[in-house]
Amino acid sequence: MKALPDAISYEDAARLVKNVERVFGAGDIAQIMEGFTDDVVVRFADRPEMHGKAEVEAFLRKRFARQKNYRLTKHLRLVSGNMLGNMWDGEWEDAQTGRTMQGRGTEFWTLRDGKVAVWEATFNVWEKGAAPPSPFM
């Protein structure tokens, strides 16, 4: 079994989460991409699994084209070895419909050499002022 990279401290993880909050909130795709390993694997909600920076960048460009005035808050929830978990809340205007949208999700990042090697995320979205959709209600 391959040894895990050095563990990230809680303080370093908190700084990383706040930095990601800042660059995602600014829609700075170039800086976002610097935070991933070249062979990154992304499992993002119901999207097909993505492999490598090129696929991830294409996804993010499409995503940010729809999200005008994106506002994001992230909250670190756990650190274990080279993995961390966070929750986030976001709000934006949909560039196609003009509606104000809200989103919430959780993420797990597996790090290698200080960069995200695996990004696993859940994502829920709804129109602001409306109840979040649920198949159970």
CORZIJO-V549800 format. One record per residue. N is the residue number from 1. RES is the residue in one small letter. OMEGA is omega in whole degrees, 0 to 359 (* if undefined). Layout:
BEGIN
n res omega
N RES OMEGA
N RES OMEGA
END
This chain:
BEGIN
n res omega
1 m 181
2 k 179
3 a 177
4 l 174
5 p 179
6 d 178
7 a 175
8 i 178
9 s 178
10 y 181
11 e 178
12 d 178
13 a 179
14 a 178
15 r 179
16 l 181
17 v 180
18 k 177
19 n 178
20 v 176
21 e 182
22 r 185
23 v 174
24 f 179
25 g 178
26 a 183
27 g 183
28 d 186
29 i 180
30 a 181
31 q 176
32 i 184
33 m 177
34 e 182
35 g 180
36 f 170
37 t 179
38 d 183
39 d 183
40 v 174
41 v 182
42 v 173
43 r 188
44 f 177
45 a 184
46 d 179
47 r 173
48 p 180
49 e 180
50 m 181
51 h 175
52 g 184
53 k 184
54 a 179
55 e 181
56 v 180
57 e 178
58 a 177
59 f 182
60 l 179
61 r 177
62 k 181
63 r 183
64 f 175
65 a 178
66 r 188
67 q 176
68 k 177
69 n 182
70 y 177
71 r 190
72 l 172
73 t 178
74 k 180
75 h 176
76 l 181
77 r 180
78 l 174
79 v 178
80 s 181
81 g 180
82 n 181
83 m 174
84 l 178
85 g 178
86 n 171
87 m 177
88 w 173
89 d 179
90 g 176
91 e 182
92 w 171
93 e 178
94 d 184
95 a 181
96 q 185
97 t 184
98 g 181
99 r 173
100 t 184
101 m 174
102 q 177
103 g 178
104 r 178
105 g 175
106 t 180
107 e 169
108 f 178
109 w 170
110 t 187
111 l 172
112 r 180
113 d 176
114 g 181
115 k 179
116 v 178
117 a 176
118 v 178
119 w 179
120 e 187
121 a 167
122 t 185
123 f 174
124 n 183
125 v 178
126 w 178
127 e 181
128 k 180
129 g 177
130 a 176
131 a 175
132 p 180
133 p 178
134 s 177
135 p 185
136 f 182
137 m *
END
